[in-house]
Amino acid sequence: MPIGVAVTGMGIVSSIGLSVDENFQSLIDRQTGICYLENFHSKHAAHIKVGEIKVSNEEFQERLNLPIDHSFTRTGLLGAYAAKQAIVDAGISEINSVRTGLISATSVAGMDTTEKYFKDFQEQPALQKYINSHNVGDSTNKIADYLGIRGMVSGISTACSSAANAIMLGSALIETGRLDRVIVGGTDALSKFTINGFNSLMILSDTDNTPFDQNRKGLNLGEAAAYLVLESEEQVQKENKQVLAYLSGYGNANDAYHQTASSETGEGAYLAIQNALKKASLKAKDIDYINVHGTATANNDLSEGRALQRIFDAVPDFSSTKSFTGHTLAAAAAIEAVYSILALRANIVFPTLNFQTKMEEFDLVPAKELIHKEIHHVLSNSFGFGGNCSTLIFSKS
């Protein structure tokens, strides 16, 4: 019997595509989604770059066939759009035919809308329907309602590792027999709050981000949503379903080092990777490709690189796909889970865009071009504020 929980469907929307196929083609074609902000006004719009989806909320409303008086924020719209894709990809026609749940991650939640109307709520009662969207659970509940899920529904918000933890929780619910099928992932929209917040930390770049480069200047924020359908092996065999990959391992650890910075030795990352390898019954040398967290900030890339050196005698091929999409916060781990599975199935290591100069602290160079090789196990890292570090391992079916 295969080790892990089966992935039977995927859905994604990002700045490089509105579907799995479009995202894959952009990765192959080196087509970046990094650009200047257009969808809303920000005083920083002229001097920062983002991974923005060039589709309006009204267009998503039409694509989802929502009534005109809906109360979805952009975070919920993106999430529903990607989650629906995943269900279709998994060939699910009756969502509640087995015990089905939804675990959805977000950090922005509905702030893209509540920040817009904050000063108008008292004077304009018609806008008050958006007040509840400020909390994390609102977009999750709306996605569940849109999909018709009547089983367990939960939201997770652990900063940039949120979607990885959603995927881990969904897997655990299947492994312990609580559910037969779980839709897992995350969604986040760009907002003034996050742009201003990350700008105050002085870690935003005014150029396209350059992960693991000596001259990296910071991250580009992005918006996206992605979901996986996880199913038990029993369910897969019962319905004779196609398996895209197996979530063979996962690990979570907290380095308790700093509110917004990773440990200088990569302790949290090291422990998360170690735990994931143990869960998957794999050795470090079994990993063929690493989708690194790779935010292009001074702290993250140094910390993650040191963790990789501690784990691997020879670090395998690695790359940061954030050079394509920007850092999509709570959605990042789900986006990169989709990319990890695409790499696994196509036997391709995706490139890191914009890399020029190796970091002086160690001899690590990310893949700069497409690499074609046999891939059996992909490791994907996601590290969040507060020291929350998570690692996923996907393996061939």
Legacy VTK file of the C-alpha trace (Angstrom):
# vtk DataFile Version 3.0
C-alpha trace
ASCII
DATASET POLYDATA
POINTS 397 float
0.000 0.000 0.000
1.364 3.482 -0.873
2.630 5.607 1.999
0.611 8.752 2.625
-2.706 10.275 1.674
-3.736 10.463 -1.979
-4.068 13.737 -3.885
-6.826 13.280 -6.478
-7.497 16.828 -7.641
-5.924 20.297 -7.822
-7.141 23.812 -8.518
-5.269 27.112 -8.633
-5.552 30.764 -9.559
-2.492 33.028 -9.425
-0.840 35.906 -11.210
0.572 33.446 -13.774
-2.671 31.680 -14.618
-6.301 30.969 -13.837
-5.952 27.168 -13.964
-3.469 24.374 -13.304
-2.622 24.145 -17.014
-2.064 27.902 -17.352
0.193 27.958 -14.300
2.203 25.005 -15.591
2.677 26.627 -18.999
3.845 29.896 -17.394
6.391 28.008 -15.294
7.663 26.222 -18.396
7.765 29.441 -20.436
9.432 31.468 -17.637
6.453 33.836 -17.701
6.435 35.906 -14.511
3.352 37.460 -12.941
5.302 40.197 -11.151
4.041 43.649 -12.140
2.911 46.985 -10.745
-0.287 47.251 -8.712
-3.412 48.157 -10.722
-6.534 46.771 -9.020
-6.686 49.341 -6.212
-5.031 52.573 -5.160
-1.956 52.538 -2.930
0.563 55.284 -2.286
3.233 52.596 -2.765
1.941 51.462 -6.173
4.596 53.289 -8.178
7.584 51.901 -6.307
6.786 48.313 -5.358
6.016 45.295 -7.506
3.433 42.588 -6.779
2.019 39.349 -8.144
-1.462 40.632 -9.005
-4.227 38.684 -10.756
-5.519 40.910 -13.569
-9.133 39.815 -13.170
-11.683 42.008 -11.374
-13.981 40.906 -8.577
-16.930 41.439 -10.931
-15.411 39.024 -13.446
-14.886 36.390 -10.751
-18.480 36.926 -9.597
-19.681 36.155 -13.129
-17.374 33.133 -13.470
-18.751 31.754 -10.195
-22.338 32.621 -11.141
-22.893 34.467 -7.858
-25.914 36.733 -7.291
-25.258 40.442 -7.583
-25.956 41.022 -3.873
-23.329 38.499 -2.694
-20.982 39.360 0.187
-17.837 37.526 -1.009
-14.620 39.497 -0.657
-11.780 38.949 -3.127
-10.196 36.382 -0.797
-13.380 34.316 -0.861
-13.805 34.731 -4.626
-10.294 33.474 -5.337
-10.759 30.585 -2.914
-14.092 29.452 -4.352
-12.719 29.662 -7.888
-9.691 27.476 -7.131
-11.528 25.012 -4.868
-14.197 24.417 -7.523
-11.455 23.565 -10.017
-9.988 21.024 -7.594
-13.332 19.275 -7.136
-13.909 19.091 -10.894
-10.351 17.804 -11.390
-11.015 15.050 -8.841
-14.129 13.988 -10.721
-16.421 14.625 -7.744
-20.077 14.978 -8.682
-21.662 14.482 -5.251
-19.616 16.424 -2.701
-21.285 14.858 0.338
-21.410 11.265 -0.947
-18.700 10.446 1.613
-17.502 12.207 4.783
-16.035 15.376 3.286
-14.447 18.395 4.940
-12.806 21.699 4.047
-9.700 23.129 5.720
-8.934 26.556 4.279
-6.109 28.927 5.193
-5.971 32.709 4.988
-4.171 35.588 6.638
-5.773 38.564 4.899
-9.317 37.153 5.187
-11.748 39.911 4.113
-9.493 42.862 4.856
-9.287 43.746 1.172
-12.953 44.775 1.509
-13.346 45.844 5.149
-10.437 48.287 4.807
-12.194 49.834 1.812
-15.493 50.422 3.616
-14.318 50.845 7.203
-15.238 54.530 7.399
-18.601 54.003 5.712
-20.121 51.133 7.705
-22.038 53.351 10.134
-23.504 55.695 7.530
-24.209 53.073 4.847
-26.071 50.041 6.284
-25.951 48.264 2.898
-22.210 47.816 3.359
-22.512 46.232 6.790
-22.851 42.791 5.212
-19.068 42.907 4.766
-18.228 43.459 8.451
-18.257 39.731 9.267
-15.872 39.046 6.386
-13.036 40.510 8.453
-12.564 37.248 10.353
-10.716 34.206 9.038
-13.748 31.940 9.145
-15.887 34.001 6.797
-14.136 33.157 3.524
-13.821 29.526 4.631
-17.556 29.272 5.353
-18.433 30.971 2.080
-16.241 28.563 0.110
-17.827 25.608 1.935
-21.324 26.917 1.239
-20.481 27.530 -2.416
-19.207 23.962 -2.768
-22.111 22.554 -0.753
-19.910 20.907 1.883
-21.899 19.866 4.960
-19.084 18.134 6.863
-16.259 19.516 8.995
-15.173 23.048 8.033
-12.214 24.834 9.630
-9.944 27.800 8.953
-6.241 28.103 9.712
-4.136 31.255 10.039
-0.486 30.695 10.898
0.950 33.382 8.632
2.923 32.109 5.643
2.783 28.445 6.670
-1.033 28.478 6.893
-1.866 26.412 3.816
0.802 23.828 4.675
-0.813 23.394 8.070
-4.230 23.128 6.414
-2.879 20.344 4.208
-1.326 18.627 7.228
-4.553 18.808 9.236
-6.576 17.464 6.335
-4.199 14.543 5.970
-4.346 13.795 9.697
-8.164 13.776 9.614
-8.043 11.119 6.904
-5.273 9.104 8.555
-7.187 8.939 11.830
-10.413 7.908 10.125
-12.324 11.116 10.875
-12.973 11.944 7.202
-12.785 10.165 3.855
-12.057 13.243 1.774
-10.826 16.754 2.574
-10.415 19.813 0.354
-7.343 21.619 1.667
-5.499 24.784 0.689
-5.492 28.527 1.107
-6.454 31.887 -0.337
-5.246 35.460 0.101
-5.919 38.662 -1.819
-3.690 41.698 -1.990
-4.715 44.474 0.362
-3.495 47.840 1.598
-3.070 46.333 5.052
-0.505 43.770 3.940
1.279 46.125 1.566
1.615 48.780 4.267
2.542 46.218 6.897
5.305 44.548 4.909
6.521 47.942 3.766
6.884 48.981 7.419
9.092 45.924 7.944
11.226 47.194 5.044
11.235 43.831 3.271
9.399 44.758 0.040
11.363 44.963 -3.193
10.991 47.646 -5.861
12.252 45.145 -8.441
11.376 41.575 -9.356
12.395 39.412 -6.389
15.672 37.489 -6.544
15.587 34.432 -4.228
18.910 33.183 -2.863
20.803 35.962 -4.638
23.551 37.841 -2.824
21.957 41.152 -3.841
18.365 40.241 -3.005
16.309 43.257 -1.933
13.149 41.700 -0.495
9.900 40.066 -1.488
7.066 40.888 -3.869
3.658 40.310 -2.306
1.214 38.292 -4.368
-2.379 37.099 -4.354
-3.562 33.594 -5.168
-5.593 30.581 -4.104
-4.980 26.859 -4.486
-6.619 23.697 -3.170
-5.922 19.969 -3.214
-8.419 17.157 -2.841
-7.087 14.595 -0.376
-8.717 11.169 -0.235
-8.185 7.983 1.732
-6.671 4.977 -0.007
-9.886 3.093 0.660
-11.866 5.788 -1.155
-9.392 5.794 -4.057
-9.706 2.041 -4.502
-13.479 2.074 -4.056
-13.939 4.582 -6.893
-10.868 3.460 -8.898
-9.641 7.063 -8.891
-6.566 8.523 -10.536
-3.966 9.589 -7.984
-1.865 12.647 -8.873
0.585 12.144 -6.010
0.754 11.115 -2.373
1.348 13.426 0.557
3.903 11.064 2.046
5.330 13.262 4.780
4.835 16.465 6.699
6.326 18.216 9.700
5.798 21.341 11.751
8.078 23.055 14.258
8.492 26.442 15.882
11.919 27.933 16.494
10.485 30.518 18.972
13.185 32.916 17.825
11.490 36.170 16.792
8.077 37.583 15.871
8.932 38.132 12.201
12.408 36.660 11.634
13.595 33.085 11.238
16.324 31.604 13.403
19.815 32.422 12.164
20.683 28.727 12.268
17.441 27.651 10.591
16.398 25.659 13.646
12.645 25.677 12.956
13.135 24.801 9.309
15.613 22.071 10.212
13.187 20.455 12.669
10.224 20.692 10.261
12.189 19.044 7.440
13.497 16.384 9.803
9.966 15.617 11.014
8.632 15.411 7.456
11.356 12.983 6.390
10.645 10.800 9.416
6.906 10.799 8.684
7.596 9.750 5.077
10.155 7.093 6.121
12.635 8.747 3.766
16.265 9.728 4.055
17.530 13.135 2.996
19.223 11.630 -0.061
15.824 10.405 -1.327
14.616 13.965 -2.029
14.997 14.844 -5.713
13.786 18.457 -5.709
13.070 21.133 -3.113
10.550 23.905 -3.647
12.128 26.272 -1.129
10.254 28.945 0.799
12.692 31.338 -0.889
11.149 34.730 -0.167
14.217 36.719 -1.338
14.513 38.471 2.013
17.908 38.687 3.663
16.829 36.719 6.722
14.739 33.948 5.160
17.113 32.803 2.439
20.073 32.716 4.804
18.130 30.827 7.480
16.612 28.344 5.035
19.941 27.764 3.318
21.602 26.929 6.614
18.793 24.516 7.454
19.244 22.767 4.102
22.964 22.423 4.718
22.266 20.859 8.109
19.875 18.291 6.605
21.553 17.375 3.319
25.100 16.172 2.729
24.580 17.393 -0.833
21.629 19.746 -1.284
19.482 18.503 -4.203
18.186 20.703 -7.004
16.061 23.496 -5.557
14.205 26.568 -6.743
11.857 29.285 -5.540
8.690 29.662 -7.599
7.961 32.890 -5.684
10.069 34.499 -8.412
7.011 33.866 -10.643
4.070 34.589 -8.335
5.430 36.689 -5.499
4.818 35.675 -1.903
1.136 34.813 -1.603
1.192 34.619 2.207
-1.312 32.089 3.606
-1.909 30.658 0.123
1.796 30.146 -0.633
2.132 26.564 0.586
-0.932 25.475 -1.403
0.328 27.218 -4.546
3.671 25.510 -4.143
2.038 22.166 -3.336
0.408 22.327 -6.775
3.752 23.258 -8.334
5.505 20.449 -6.457
3.018 17.906 -7.785
3.369 19.321 -11.310
7.149 18.960 -11.025
6.738 15.409 -9.763
4.429 14.373 -12.589
6.380 16.088 -15.368
9.845 15.206 -13.991
10.845 18.853 -14.156
12.659 21.189 -11.778
11.239 24.664 -12.317
13.698 27.561 -12.603
14.330 30.413 -10.184
14.001 33.628 -12.154
16.328 36.638 -11.807
19.204 34.824 -10.031
22.661 36.255 -10.764
25.070 36.093 -7.812
25.632 33.307 -5.298
25.243 34.246 -1.629
28.571 34.701 0.108
27.551 32.679 3.186
27.359 29.302 1.420
27.803 27.453 -1.854
24.121 27.084 -2.785
22.827 27.972 -6.246
19.144 27.486 -7.163
18.129 25.983 -10.484
18.273 28.801 -13.020
16.886 26.868 -15.985
14.397 24.043 -16.439
15.968 20.752 -15.400
14.569 17.486 -16.741
15.269 14.574 -14.395
13.543 11.613 -12.791
11.726 12.884 -9.710
10.177 10.591 -7.102
9.989 12.852 -4.026
9.547 16.629 -3.795
9.993 18.560 -0.548
8.200 21.896 -0.157
9.031 24.399 2.610
6.791 27.115 4.084
7.870 29.303 6.992
5.689 31.879 8.728
5.923 34.776 11.143
6.078 33.747 14.758
8.527 30.971 13.891
5.878 28.641 12.471
7.749 26.322 10.093
6.109 23.606 8.005
7.367 21.113 5.428
5.443 18.857 3.045
6.745 15.911 1.005
4.936 14.731 -2.126
5.759 11.370 -3.684
4.873 9.626 -6.909
1.826 7.404 -6.960
LINES 1 398
397 0 1 2 3 4 5 6 7 8 9 10 11 12 13 14 15 16 17 18 19 20 21 22 23 24 25 26 27 28 29 30 31 32 33 34 35 36 37 38 39 40 41 42 43 44 45 46 47 48 49 50 51 52 53 54 55 56 57 58 59 60 61 62 63 64 65 66 67 68 69 70 71 72 73 74 75 76 77 78 79 80 81 82 83 84 85 86 87 88 89 90 91 92 93 94 95 96 97 98 99 100 101 102 103 104 105 106 107 108 109 110 111 112 113 114 115 116 117 118 119 120 121 122 123 124 125 126 127 128 129 130 131 132 133 134 135 136 137 138 139 140 141 142 143 144 145 146 147 148 149 150 151 152 153 154 155 156 157 158 159 160 161 162 163 164 165 166 167 168 169 170 171 172 173 174 175 176 177 178 179 180 181 182 183 184 185 186 187 188 189 190 191 192 193 194 195 196 197 198 199 200 201 202 203 204 205 206 207 208 209 210 211 212 213 214 215 216 217 218 219 220 221 222 223 224 225 226 227 228 229 230 231 232 233 234 235 236 237 238 239 240 241 242 243 244 245 246 247 248 249 250 251 252 253 254 255 256 257 258 259 260 261 262 263 264 265 266 267 268 269 270 271 272 273 274 275 276 277 278 279 280 281 282 283 284 285 286 287 288 289 290 291 292 293 294 295 296 297 298 299 300 301 302 303 304 305 306 307 308 309 310 311 312 313 314 315 316 317 318 319 320 321 322 323 324 325 326 327 328 329 330 331 332 333 334 335 336 337 338 339 340 341 342 343 344 345 346 347 348 349 350 351 352 353 354 355 356 357 358 359 360 361 362 363 364 365 366 367 368 369 370 371 372 373 374 375 376 377 378 379 380 381 382 383 384 385 386 387 388 389 390 391 392 393 394 395 396
